[in-house]
Amino acid sequence: MLDSKIPSGPIEEKWERSRFEMKLVNPANRRKHTVIIVGSGLAGASAAASLGQQGYNVHCFCFQDSPRRAHSIAAQGGINAAKNYRNDGDSIHRLFYDTVKGGDFRSREANVFRLAQISVNIIDQCVAQGVPFAREYGGLLDTRSFGGVQVSRTFYARGQTGQQLLLGAYQALEEQIATGSVKMHTRSEMLDLVIVNGKARGVVTRNLLTGAIESFSADVVVLATGGYGNVFYLSTNAKGCNTTAIWRAHRRGAYFGNPCFTQIHPTCIPVSNENQSKLTLMSESLRNDGRVWVPKKKGDTRPPTQIQEDERDYYLEQRYPSFGNLVPRDVASRNAKEVCDDGRGVGPGGMGVYLDFADAIRRMGESVVREKYGNLFDMYEEITGENAYKSPMRIYPAVHYTMGGLWVDYQLMSTIPGLFVAGEANFSDHGANRLGASALMQGLADGYFILPYTIPNYIASNSLEKVDTSHPAFATVKEDVNKRIAKLIGIQGKRTVDSFHKELGKLIWENCGMARSADGLRSNLQKIPALREEFWNNLRIIGTGEELNQSLEKAGRVADFLELGELMCLDALEREESCGGHFRVESQTPDGEALRNDERFSFVSAWEWKGEGDQWELHQEPLTFEHVHLAQRSYK
């Protein structure tokens, strides 16, 4: 039985009460305990800095050459907080409500309320670190709106909020590295988890420069390794983003929560050619002032400046008058797909819609638009060669964020004792759809404000016998890792890693992307195992495991994607409803909106790995809604 460990009492008091009831570790005893943190983005860096400052011995791992290169820098638009500086009706309860509703009632109320409470502290923390948030003329912090809300609660640093927040966390991390409380391991990739007597006690890594396989022991392991959007091959994620850390943990016993809940971002630069390896996100903040439209006439290929106002379909404003262009991401994405499928898309292949700033420039002046979004416009012009001040941007939905991840309880611990999961790597806060500007909020909440309480509570509440890398469990896992590497290199087939990844990505995008059907999912559940079988018999890797070998790195990651992709389709097939980013074509309202089935599917899917060749076992965590009543989601 899954135990979410949600505290009793009023929802407003749950986190405060549980913090008080948690056990503490004496400052003199903290130096006796070691914590491994895998990942150095916002969640990982903030957790490592906080725990290092508390006095624990922290080992932090990342596969990049510096924590500054973590993919958190790509979150451009902003970070939510219920500060109500605009006096426009915002509050902790409204942020909580918007998040539960935005996730289509598939998130855990207690976690979401805690996130809303902590949000007000995150901004103060980051300002104190020197994060250069945008300010109004009088010096007060400025805010703007994001999709799915009707207030301005998003704090921002032009179009580079993630980068500035990461630099703040990086400074805190570097301070602890300098004091010796944190040891940083760069260019190291976690390849497996070590469990001793049922508890997570270490990791096995590969040095990406030398190929050396190394073991590290600890009292606690934290995974803060981001999402798995690259299972689609084309996504807005950096090419290095992968699922290996959480997937290795899943195979060791950590349940995987809601794997089919993936997010399609509506504001991305469209695909330009078959050889493209990733997609570029244009921040959702652009929808504050940009208007989305397509020609009313099918097949209209005229330049946008020649299409008159009465020949344009501002379809989001027409269909959703209350929220307009600021509907949630899943709603905006599906509507863009519908107008393109109707033959009214723009650009090469008709796979795009316009995001037009002409009205904003007339209203505010080009200089104000440049001040708010200048670097985003520059990036768009560098990639497309088009000046978005003179002609509308072309955008189309693309894979962006994954709401699924390892299942965790209220204290962010997985089903493996001692294994904690933070940020996008866990499933916990967003339900079936993440509201814009909430990823940075969750990552920093987990790292700065939750794990520094729940990890000491675990340490103080458990008998943790002394374990080091001489324990037989480390040798066993290390041997498993070496065998897997040798098997990959030894295949010596004819196909490249990328060819398998592209084929898998196309299957997932077409049948488990913006729209899913029972027939398409069943087809994938036949084709993906066959593709995986070919992968293990016809893959070709050049080089050895004892050197820098990017083909080997990618092969290990794609091997995991081939298993995860199957689980995503299985989860999507089991969930016979539409909710948020999971849109089953068999389950929609007469006007094409997502239609939930609360009687049958008001639960978290938690999948247990049963072994190679065996079917996963589904466990359910029932969801109850006492403070936000279940209702058909409407943004009209």
N, C-alpha and C positions, 0 to 999 in steps of 0.2 A: 504494500500500500504506500503510495507516495505521500510523504509528510511535508507540506509546504512550510511548516513552522511559523505560520502567521500568528502574531501575538493576539491575545484577547483584548477586549475593551474597545472604546470608541475609536474610529479610524483616525481621528485627529491626534490620538494619544499613543497609538500603537508603536511608532518608532521611538518616541521619547521613553515610553515605559520599557521597551525591550532593551534600549541602550543602558538604562539604569540596572536592569536585571542581568545584563551580561557580566561575566566574570572578567577580571582584569589580571594582567601580568605585572608583577613588581618590576620597577625600572631596572633593578640590579639583576633580575632574572632574564630580562629580554635579550641580553647579549648572548645568552646560552642557546637561543633558538634561531634557526635559519629558515628563511622563506625564499622560495624560487618563484620568480615572476617571469613568465614567458610573454614577450611583447612589450614594446616601449612607446606605444602611442599614448593617447590621452589617458586611457584607463590604466595601462601598465606603468607609464612614467609617474603618474600622480600617486598610484599605490606604492610604487617602489620608494619614491621620495618621502611619502608620509610614514611608511613603516621603518625606513632607514632613520628618519628623524626621531621616531619613538625609541630607537635603540636596538632593533632587530638586525641580524646579519642577513642582508638581502643580496641575492644573485639575480640580476636582470639580464635577459637574453633577447636579442633581436637578430634577424637575418640581414638587416641593412648594415651599412658601415657606420651609421650614426643614428641615435634615436630621433634626430631631427628629420630623418627621411621617412618616418612612419606615415602611413596613409591618412592619418588624422589631418594632415595639412590640406587635404583636398576638400574638406568641409568648408565651403566658402562663405555661406550666407549669414550665419549667425548662431546664437545660442539662446534658448528660451529661459525666461525667469519671470516669476509672478511678482514682480516688484511694484507694478501699477504706477510707474512714474508718470504715465500719461493721464492718470485719473480717468481712464476710459472704461472702467467696470471690471478690470482684471482682479484676480485674487487667486490664492492657492487652490481654492475649490474649483474655480473656473478652469485653471490649467489642468487640474485633475479630470474634470468633466470633459474638456476638449480632447484630452489624450485617450480616455476610455472610449469616447464616441468615435474619435478618429481611427482608433484601432478596431472599430466595428465590434466592440463588446467581446473581444477575445483576449483581454489581458487581465491580470490579477489586480483587483482594486487596491489591495493594501500596498503593493509595490508602487503602483502609479501615484498614490497619494503621498507616499514617502518621497518619491522623486520630485513632486510638485513642492513639497515642504523644503527640501534641500536646495531647490533651484535658487531661492533667494540668497542663500549663503555663498553659492558658487560665484556669483558676480562680485561680491565683496572680496572673496579670496583672490580672484583674478585681477581685480583692480589693484589690490595690495601688492601683487606680483609685478605690476607695471604693464599689464596688457593694455594696449592703446585703443580702447573702445572708442567708437565715434561719439562725439559730443555735440550738443546743440550750441547755439551762439553764446548762451549764458553760462556754459560750462557743464550743464547737466548731461548725463549719459543719454544718448539718443537711442530710439528703438524703431523697429518697423514691423510689419505684419508678415506672416507666412501662411501657407495653405491650411485650411481647416479651422481658422479662428477669425473672430471679428474684433480683436483687440491688437494693439501693438506691444508685444512683449519680447520681441527678438532683439537682443543686443548684438552689435556687429562691429567689425573693424574693416570697413569697406567690403571688399570681396575676398578677404583673406583671413577670416575669423579663425578657422581651424589652425592655420599656421601660427597666428599670434598666440593662441591658447597653448599650442604645443610648445612654443618657445618659452612660455611661462612655466609649464610643467618641466621642461628640459632644464631650465635654470635651477629649479628646486632639486631635480635629480642630480645635476652636476655638483651641486653643493654637497649632497650626501656621498657622491662618489669621491669627492675631495676629502671628506672626513674619514673615509674608509668604511662607512657603514653599508654602502652599496658597492658591489663589484659588478661592473658592466662587461657583458660578453657579446661583442658585436660579431657579425658574419657567422652566427651560429644558428642552426635550425634544429628545433626539437623534432625528433623522429619517433619517440615513444615515451610512455609514462611507466614508472616503476611503482608497483604496489607491494607493500610489505604488511602482512597480517591484516589485509583488508583496507589499509589506509594508503593514500598517496604519499610517497616518501622520496620521490626524485624523478629525474628525467634523463634520457639518453639523447645526446645531440650529435650533429655532424658539423665539424668546422668546414665552412664552405670554401675556404681558401686552400686548406691542406688535405681535406678529406678525412681527418682524424675523427674517430668515433669516441666520444667522451661521456662519462657518467657524472652526475652531480646528485648529492643527497640533501634532504631538507626535512623539516617538520611539516611544512605546508607547501603546496604547489598552487600557483595562481595562473590561469590561462587568460590572457588579454590580447588575443591574436586576431581580432577583427572578424569579418564576415566571409561568406563563401560564395559571393556573387560571381566569381570567375568560373564557377561550374558552367556558366553560359558561354564561356570563351570571350565573347564581346560584352564588356560591361564598363562602367565608369571607374572600376577599381584599378589600382596599379597592378601591373603584370605579376608582381611578386605575391599579391594577396592570395591566400589559399586556405584550405581547410585542414591541413595535416595535423596540427596540434590537437584540435578538438576531435578530429576523426580518430586519431590514435587513442585518445582518452575514451571515446565512444566504444571502440573495440575492446577496451580494457574494463568496461562496465558502466561508463557514464551514459545515462539516458539522453537521447537527442530529442529536443522539444520543437514541435511545429516546423519540421523541415520544409514544408511546402509554402510557408509564409515568406515570400520574397517580394521586394518592392521594385516596381518599375518607375523610374523618375521621369516626369513629363518634359523636362527642360534640358535636353541634351542635343549636341550637334549631331545631325543625322549621319548614318553610315555613308562613306563616300566610295568605297570600292571593296572588292573581295579580299584584298590583301591586308586590310586593316586589322590591327591586333588589339586595339582597345578603343573605347569611346570617351568623349570629353563632356563632362557635366558643366552646364551653365547654371549658375546658382538659382534656386527657387526664389531668392529675393528679387530677381528681375520681374517676377509676376506682380510685385507691388505696383509698378508703374508701366509695365509692358502689357499690351492688349493682344490676346490670342485670336487669330482669325484665319479663315480660308476663303477662297472665292466661292460664291454661291453656285456658279456654273461649273459643271463637271469638265475636266480637261482644260481649264483655263490656264494657259501657259504665259500669259502676258506678265511683264515685270510688275511687281506689286504697286509701284508708284503710278501705274497706268490704270489700276483697278479702282474705280470710284467707290465712295463710301456706301452707296446703296447697292453695290454689287458684292459687298463683303458680308460674310457670315461670322459675327462675333459669337460663336456658338456657346461658349461657357457663360457669357453674360446673358444670353438669351435663355439658356436652359436652367441656370442657377442664379436668379436675380439677387438673392441675399448675399451670396459669397462671390459670385462672378468668377474672375480669373484666379481667385484665391481658394478654390475648392481643394480638398486634399489630393495628394499625389495620385492615388489609385484612380480617383474619379477623373482627374484631368488626363491621365494616360489613356484610359479606356475611351474617352471621348475623342482624343486625337486619333487613335486607331480607327474608330468608327468613321470619321470624316475622310480619312485616307482610304479606307476600304470602300467608301462610297464614290471614290474617283475624284475627290476634290483636294487631294494632297498636293503639295507644291515641291519644287526642286526635282533633282534627278530621281526618276522612278516614282515620283509622286508620294514619297515617304517623308513628308514634313509638313509642318504648319508654321504660320508666321507668328513671331512675337515682336510687336510693333511699338516703338517708343516715340512715334511722331507726336502724339497728343501730349505726352509727358514733356517733350522738348518744347512744344509750344507753350505749355502751362508754366513750366519752371525755368526754362532756359537750358541750353546745352551745357553750360558750365556747371549747373547744379547736378544734372544727370552724370556728368563726368566725375564730379566729386563723390557721388554715391556708388557708381558702378564702373568707374573708368577702367580698372584693370581687367574686368570681365569683358568689356567691349574690346580692349586691346587683344586679349587672348582669342576672342572670336575672330578678329580680323587676321591675326597671325595664322590661324588654322584654315580659315575659309577664303581669305583674301577679300572679304566684303566689309564695308564700313557700315556698321549697324546704326550709326547716327543719321545716315542718309537713306538707308533701305532696311526693312525689317530683318531681324534674325530669322533663320530657319531652324526649327527645333523638332525633335521627335523623341518619344519615350525610349528609355534604355534601362537595363538592369543596373541597380544602384546599391541597395541596402538589403540585408537579410534579417528579417525579424526572428526567424528560427535560430536555434543554436543549442548548446547543451542546456538541459533542464537544470534549474537551480531552485533552491528554496528561498525563503525570505532573507536568509543570511548570505545568499549568493554561493552556497555550497552545492555541488553536484551530488549525484547519487553515490559517488565515491567519497567516503569521509576524507577530509583533508585536501580535497581538490576543489578550489574555488574558481569561479569563472566570472569575468567582468566585461563590461562594454558590449560591443556587438557580438562577441563570442557566445554570450548567453541569450536566452530567449525572453527575458523576464518582463520587460516593461511596455512593449509597443503593440502587442496583440497582432492583428492581421494587417496592420498598416501603420507605419511610423509617420507622425507629423513632422514637417520640416523643422529644422533647428533643434530637434530633440536628441540627436545622436551625441553631440558634444556635451549636452546636459547630462545624459546618462553616463557617458564615459567618465566625466569628472566627478559626478555624484558617487559612482562606484569606487573610484580610486581615492578620492580625498576624504569622503565622509562616511562610507559604509564599511569597506574592508578594514580600515583601521580600528573598527569596533568588533567586527565579527571574527576576524582572524585571531586576535588575542583571546576572545571568548572560547574559540575552538581549542587553542593551545592550553588554556587554563582548565578546560573541562575534560581533557583527555589525557590518558597515560601514554606518553610518547617515549617508548624505549629508545635508547641510543642506537642509531642506524647510520652506517656510512657505506661507501661504495664497495666495501669488501663483502657486503652481504650477498649471499648467492642469488637473490632476486635480480640484482644489477647485472650479474654475469649472464643470467638467462635472457634478460631483455636485450642486452648488448648483442648476444648471439643472434637473437631474432632479427635485430636491425641489420647486422652484417649479412645474414642469409637473404634478407629481402633485397639489399643492394646488389649482392652477387647474382641473385635471380634476375633482376632487371637488366644488369649488364650482360648476362649470359644468354639472353634470348637471341640476340643477333639476327633479328628478322629484317624486314624491308621497309617498314613504315616509320616515319618520324613521330615524335611525341606530339608535335603541333597538329599533325593530321588527325590523330585520334581525338585531341582536345576540340578541334573545330567540329568534327562530326558529332561528338557528344553535345557540344554547345548548341548546335543547330537543332538536335532532337529536343533538348530541354526548352529552348526558346519557342519552337513551334508548337509543342504539345504541353508544356508546363510553364508557359510564360504569361503573357497578358490575358490569355483565355485558355481554359483547360476543359476538355471533354472526356467522357468515360472512354470513348473509342481511342482518342489520341493517347491517353495515359496507358491504356492496355497495350497499345502498339509499342510505346516506349518500354514497357516492362518486359517485352519480348526482345526488342532491339538492343537495349543497353546491356543486358547480360551477354548477348552475342558479341557486341563490340568489345566488352571487357575480356571475353575469351580470346578474341583476336589480338587484343593488346598484349596479353601475356604469352602469346605465341608468335607474334609478328612485329614486335617493337624492335627498333634498332637504336642503340646508344653508342656513340663514338667515345672512346676514351675509357678511363678507369675510375674507380671510386677513390683513388688516393691522390686526387688533384682537384683543382678548380674545374668543375664539370657541370655547366648549367643545364645540359640535356638530362643529366642524371637527376638534378634537383627537380626539373619540371616533370620528369617521369614519375617520381614518387608522388608528386602532388596530383598529377592526372590520374594515377592509380586510385587515389582516394576519392577524387571527383567521380570516377566511374562507379564507385559504390554509393556515394552520397546521392548522385543523380537518380539512381534506382529508388532509394529511400524517399526522395522528394516526390517522385511520381506515385509511389505506393501511398504516401500520406495524402497526396492530392486526390487520389482515387477513393480512398476511404472517407474523406470529408465531402460528403454529398450535399454541399451547400456552397453558396457564394458569400464571402466575407472579406472586406478590404481588398488586399492585393491578390487574394485567391478567388478567382472568378470562374466558376463552373458554368458553362453555357446552358446547362440543363436547369440552372437555378437562378432565375432573374425575374424582376418585376415586369409588368407589361410595358413600362417605359425604359427597360434596359438597365435598371440599377441592380446592385448585388442583393440577393435574397437569402437571408440567413435561415437556418433551421435550428432555433434555440432549444427545442425539445430534445433533439438528438445530438447536437454538436456543441453544446455550451461547455466545452472542456479543452484542456491543453492535451495535445497528443504527445506522449512521451514514449519513444521507441527504444527498446532494449535489443542490443546486438546479441544474437544467439549462437554465433559461430560461423565459420566459413561454409558457405553453401546452404545454410539454414535460413529460414524466413525470420525477419524481425518479429518481436512480440510487442504489441501495442498496450501501453498502460495509459490511464486517463486520470487527469487531475480536474475534478469538477470545478467550474467557475460559478461563483455566486455574485449577484449584483444587488447590493443593499442601498447604495448611495447614488448610483446612476442607473435608472431603471431601463431595462431592455426596451428598445424601440427601433422601428425601421429607420435607418440613418437617412437624413434628408439635409441637403444643403441648398434647397430651393427657397 
